[in-house]
């Protein structure tokens, strides 16, 4: 028999054919010499590769692995790196639409708005130092834009005059009061309307002054810059989540329907504002480690907070 079958077997096993001829000393020496510059070139290439990696921008919304006891499928870190040691974190719900023939993913939850949407839990976190800054800037903005409501900036006096005069006119019409009270009561109502108009003008003037103070304050630029960073990081996190898992942070309840109602992981209004805003409470867990919450967004823009039964958020630290 010939040796051809054995050669085929060796080839099928992926074994390189062996060369029994001895190598000369000259060829060995030449090989070592040739390998030396190649090794230097390899080192220089590795150095370039490391430099490239270090220069590459970091995505602050890149998901990382969740802890075993978190009960979440992934972690989204906003405005932070993996080197951070202290985080403010909460669980959010993300959503995926199912076809009638689809089966639910293990560990997913049902929401009451639709049997064809499954929810899964994701950990959302920001560095604790960043959240402290968020709280301080939000408080400064709220205090600067707040209006001191004195008697002249309150609608109560106008309401009292209109209500009293109107009630008196009804009494005259029903003969509970003499007809002589008619015109004085008309004057009271007119005075109430005048006071209401003056109050509205004073209120608008106070709002404009407060807005001017906030625009001129140094915290305004810090607030807007941080809000923009948050909005951009959240947009990147949404895109990454959708691309890698198929889950959405904002999805219509009835796809193909005229009903525009949507479910969202967090309140979408601050992030769609121009300029963006933020609410530090959006990053805090539910009180007393309650159920994980999500938002139901109506067509009118009203946002209602809902909870997913059978879930528990992190304990607030």
C-alpha positions in Angstrom: 0.0 0.0 0.0 1.1 3.6 -0.7 1.7 6.3 1.9 -0.8 8.7 0.4 -3.6 8.1 2.9 -1.2 8.7 5.8 -0.2 12.1 4.3 -3.9 13.0 4.0 -4.5 12.1 7.6 -1.6 14.3 8.7 -3.0 17.2 6.7 -6.5 16.8 8.1 -5.1 16.9 11.6 -3.6 20.3 10.8 0.0 19.1 11.6 2.7 20.8 9.7 5.0 18.5 7.8 8.3 18.0 9.6 11.6 18.7 7.9 14.3 16.2 9.0 17.2 18.0 7.3 19.5 19.5 9.9 20.0 23.3 9.8 23.4 24.7 9.2 25.1 26.9 11.7 25.2 29.7 9.2 21.5 29.6 8.7 20.9 29.6 12.5 23.2 32.6 13.0 21.5 34.5 10.2 18.1 33.8 11.7 19.1 35.2 15.0 20.5 38.3 13.4 17.4 38.9 11.3 15.1 38.4 14.4 16.8 41.2 16.4 15.6 44.2 14.4 12.2 42.5 14.1 12.0 42.3 17.9 12.8 46.0 18.2 10.2 46.9 15.6 7.6 44.8 17.5 8.4 46.7 20.7 8.1 50.0 19.0 4.8 48.9 17.5 3.6 47.8 20.9 4.6 51.2 22.3 2.6 53.0 19.6 -0.3 50.7 20.3 -0.2 51.6 24.0 0.0 55.3 23.2 -3.0 54.9 21.0 -5.0 53.2 23.7 -4.1 55.8 26.2 -5.0 58.6 23.9 -8.3 57.1 22.9 -11.3 58.9 24.5 -13.2 57.1 27.2 -16.9 56.7 26.9 -18.4 57.8 30.2 -21.6 55.9 29.5 -20.0 52.6 28.8 -21.8 49.8 30.6 -19.9 47.6 33.0 -20.6 44.3 34.8 -23.1 44.5 37.7 -22.4 43.0 41.1 -23.8 39.6 41.8 -26.3 40.8 44.4 -27.6 43.8 42.5 -30.3 42.0 40.6 -29.5 43.9 37.4 -28.3 42.8 34.0 -25.8 45.6 33.4 -24.4 48.9 34.8 -24.6 52.3 33.1 -22.1 54.8 34.6 -22.7 58.5 33.7 -19.9 61.1 34.0 -17.6 58.7 35.8 -14.9 56.1 35.3 -14.4 52.6 36.7 -11.8 54.1 39.1 -14.5 55.8 41.1 -15.1 54.2 44.5 -18.2 56.1 45.7 -21.4 56.1 43.6 -25.0 57.3 43.9 -26.9 54.5 42.2 -30.4 53.4 41.5 -32.2 50.7 39.5 -34.1 51.7 36.4 -36.4 49.8 34.1 -35.6 49.3 30.4 -38.1 48.0 27.9 -38.3 45.7 24.9 -41.3 45.0 22.7 -42.4 41.4 22.2 -44.1 39.7 19.3 -47.0 37.3 20.1 -44.7 34.4 19.4 -41.8 35.6 21.5 -41.0 34.3 25.0 -40.0 36.5 27.9 -36.4 36.8 28.8 -35.4 35.2 32.1 -35.6 37.6 35.0 -37.8 40.1 33.1 -40.9 41.8 34.5 -44.4 42.6 33.3 -45.7 46.1 33.2 -49.4 46.8 33.5 -49.6 49.1 30.4 -49.0 46.3 27.8 -48.6 42.5 27.9 -46.3 42.9 24.8 -43.6 44.9 26.6 -41.1 43.3 29.0 -39.0 45.2 31.5 -35.6 44.4 32.7 -33.5 46.1 35.4 -30.3 48.1 34.8 -28.2 49.9 37.4 -27.7 53.6 36.7 -25.1 55.5 38.7 -23.2 58.7 38.9 -20.1 59.5 41.0 -21.1 60.7 44.5 -19.0 63.9 44.1 -20.9 64.7 40.9 -24.2 64.1 42.6 -23.3 66.5 45.4 -22.5 69.1 42.8 -25.8 68.5 41.2 -27.7 69.0 44.4 -25.8 72.3 45.2 -26.3 73.7 41.7 -30.0 72.7 41.6 -30.6 74.4 45.0 -28.8 77.5 43.8 -31.0 77.7 40.7 -34.2 77.1 42.7 -33.3 79.7 45.3 -32.4 82.3 42.6 -35.5 81.8 40.5 -37.8 81.7 43.5 -40.1 84.8 44.0 -40.7 86.3 47.4 -44.5 86.3 47.6 -45.6 89.3 49.4 -49.1 90.6 49.7 -48.7 92.6 46.5 -47.5 89.6 44.6 -50.3 87.3 45.8 -53.6 86.7 44.0 -55.4 86.3 47.4 -56.6 90.0 47.7 -58.0 89.9 44.1 -59.7 86.7 44.8 -61.2 88.0 48.1 -62.6 91.1 46.3 -64.1 89.3 43.3 -65.6 86.6 45.5 -67.1 89.0 48.0 -68.4 91.4 45.4 -69.8 88.5 43.3 -71.5 87.0 46.2 -73.1 90.3 47.1 -74.4 90.7 43.6 -76.0 87.3 43.7 -77.6 88.3 47.0 -79.0 91.5 45.4 -80.3 89.4 42.5 -82.0 87.0 44.9 -83.4 90.0 46.9 -81.3 89.0 50.0 -79.7 92.5 49.8 -81.3 95.8 49.0 -80.9 97.1 45.4 -78.9 100.0 46.7 -75.9 97.7 47.2 -75.8 96.9 43.5 -73.4 99.5 42.3 -71.1 99.5 45.3 -70.7 95.7 44.8 -70.0 96.2 41.1 -67.2 98.5 42.2 -65.8 95.9 44.5 -65.7 93.3 41.7 -64.1 95.9 39.4 -61.5 96.6 42.1 -60.8 92.9 42.4 -60.2 92.6 38.7 -57.9 95.6 38.8 -55.9 94.2 41.7 -55.6 90.9 39.8 -54.2 92.6 36.7 -51.7 94.6 38.9 -50.7 91.4 40.7 -50.1 89.6 37.4 -47.9 92.5 36.2 -45.9 92.5 39.4 -45.5 88.8 39.3 -44.2 88.9 35.7 -41.8 91.6 36.6 -40.5 89.6 39.6 -40.0 86.5 37.4 -38.1 88.6 34.8 -35.8 90.0 37.6 -35.2 86.5 39.0 -34.3 85.2 35.6 -31.9 88.1 35.1 -30.2 87.3 38.4 -29.8 83.7 37.5 -28.4 84.5 34.0 -25.8 86.8 35.6 -24.8 84.4 38.3 -21.5 82.4 37.9 -23.3 79.1 38.8 -25.4 79.4 35.6 -22.6 78.4 33.3 -21.6 75.5 35.6 -25.2 74.3 35.8 -25.8 74.4 32.1 -22.5 72.8 31.3 -23.1 69.9 33.7 -26.7 69.5 32.5 -25.4 69.3 28.9 -22.9 66.7 29.8 -25.6 64.6 31.6 -27.9 64.9 28.6 -25.2 63.8 26.2 -24.0 60.9 28.4 -27.6 59.7 28.8 -28.1 59.8 25.0 -25.0 57.7 24.5 -26.1 55.3 27.1 -29.5 54.9 25.4 -27.9 54.2 22.0 -25.4 51.7 23.5 -28.1 49.9 25.4 -30.4 49.6 22.3 -27.5 48.5 20.1 -26.2 45.8 22.4 -29.3 44.5 24.0 -32.3 45.6 22.1 -33.8 47.3 25.2 -35.1 50.9 25.1 -35.2 53.6 27.8 -38.2 55.2 26.1 -40.7 53.3 24.0 -44.3 53.7 22.9 -46.8 51.4 24.6 -48.8 50.6 21.4 -46.6 50.5 18.3 -48.5 51.3 15.2 -51.4 52.8 17.2 -52.6 56.4 17.4 -52.1 56.3 21.1 -48.9 58.3 21.8 -48.5 57.1 25.4 -45.0 56.0 26.2 -43.1 54.4 29.1 -39.7 55.7 30.1 -36.9 54.8 32.4 -36.6 58.3 33.9 -38.5 61.5 33.4 -37.5 62.5 29.8 -38.6 66.2 30.1 -35.4 67.6 31.6 -33.2 66.0 29.0 -35.3 67.2 26.1 -35.4 70.8 27.3 -33.3 73.5 25.7 -31.0 74.0 27.4 -31.2 70.7 29.3 -32.1 70.6 33.0 -31.6 67.9 35.6 -33.2 66.8 38.8 -30.8 65.2 41.4 -33.6 63.0 42.6 -33.6 61.2 39.2 -30.4 59.4 40.4 -31.6 58.5 43.9 -33.1 55.1 44.6 -36.7 54.7 45.8 -37.3 55.5 49.4 -36.7 52.7 51.8 -35.6 50.5 49.0 -39.1 50.4 47.5 -40.1 49.0 44.1 -38.2 50.1 41.1 -40.0 53.0 39.5 -40.5 54.1 35.9 -42.4 56.9 34.1 -45.6 56.8 32.2 -45.6 59.7 29.7 -49.0 60.9 28.4 -49.8 62.7 25.2 -50.3 66.0 27.1 -46.8 65.8 28.4 -47.9 64.8 31.9 -45.5 62.3 33.5 -46.8 59.8 36.1 -44.5 57.6 38.2 -45.3 53.9 38.3 -43.6 51.0 40.2 -42.8 47.5 39.1 -44.2 44.9 41.5 -41.8 42.3 42.8 -38.7 44.5 42.5 -36.6 46.3 45.1 -34.3 49.3 44.6 -31.0 49.9 46.3 -31.0 51.3 49.8 -30.2 55.0 49.9 -26.8 55.8 51.3 
